[in-house]
Amino acid sequence: MTEQHTRHHATVRPSRLRALPPWSLVAAGVLAGALLGGGYGVLTPPRYTATSYVVAVPGERTDTATALGFAQAYGRIATEGAVLADAQERAGVPVATLRASVRTATSPDAPMVAVSATSVRPAQAAAMANAVAGALTRHAGAAEAETHVGLLQFSRAVRPSEPASPSAGVTGLVGASAGGLLGALALLVRPRRRPQEWAAPAASVPQPAVAVDARGRL
């Protein structure tokens, strides 16, 4: 392949890319994002979340505000080593699994702690949430003589019937939206045609003929 032929191909490729309609980048991004998002949703196993609730109850020497403060504190220590070590036997999983799967949440208005656990098995998610909530209640009971605040299980976690993770359709839509956005951004930074590429080539004007006499002289 000659050098001139190579230069010709290098010139034609950018021209072909610039000749594509502008919406093709967005369409390609939407399609690629939908395929990647849908594939992720299909290949990723569904995850289930179960939640157990415990409530802090003030004693004779305390009030609701004190119980609310202790509820916030118990929410922070629920995922600590001592509570998880007490819960692992009833949960049937090691402490590392509990630490990675259990989350707590508290309310600034109510003395309540929500203990949530996530697993690929619905029954295990409920078992972990109840085990940690029970262990937290026992730890609070052991210190009730000093804190004057008790912790009672308000609602046990039940086996979830529907996964908490998004379905393949949802992940596909999210991927399509992200792909479309990236395609639009690529469209903004896409190299544009130069003015001379848009202009039509100038028509050649024939030169005026020069009259020649019969003897061949100008």
Stockholm file with secondary structure:
# STOCKHOLM 1.0

chainA/1-218         MTEQHTRHHATVRPSRLRALPPWSLVAAGVLAGALLGGGYGVLTPPRYTATSYVVAVPGERTDTATALGFAQAYGRIATEGAVLADAQERAGVPVATLRASVRTATSPDAPMVAVSATSVRPAQAAAMANAVAGALTRHAGAAEAETHVGLLQFSRAVRPSEPASPSAGVTGLVGASAGGLLGALALLVRPRRRPQEWAAPAASVPQPAVAVDARGRL
#=GR chainA/1-218 SS CCHHHHHHHHHHHHHHHHHSCTHHHHHHHHHHHHHHHHHHHHHSCCCEEEEEEEEEEECTTCCHHHHHHHHHHHHHHTTSHHHHHHHHHHHTSCHHHHHHHEEEEECSSSSEEEEEEEESSHHHHHHHHHHHHHHHHHHHHHTHHHHCEEEEEEECCCCCSSCSSCCHHHHHHHHHHHHHHHHHHHHHTSCCCCHHHHSCCCCCCCCCCCCCCTTSCC
#=GC SS_cons         CCHHHHHHHHHHHHHHHHHSCTHHHHHHHHHHHHHHHHHHHHHSCCCEEEEEEEEEEECTTCCHHHHHHHHHHHHHHTTSHHHHHHHHHHHTSCHHHHHHHEEEEECSSSSEEEEEEEESSHHHHHHHHHHHHHHHHHHHHHTHHHHCEEEEEEECCCCCSSCSSCCHHHHHHHHHHHHHHHHHHHHHTSCCCCHHHHSCCCCCCCCCCCCCCTTSCC
//
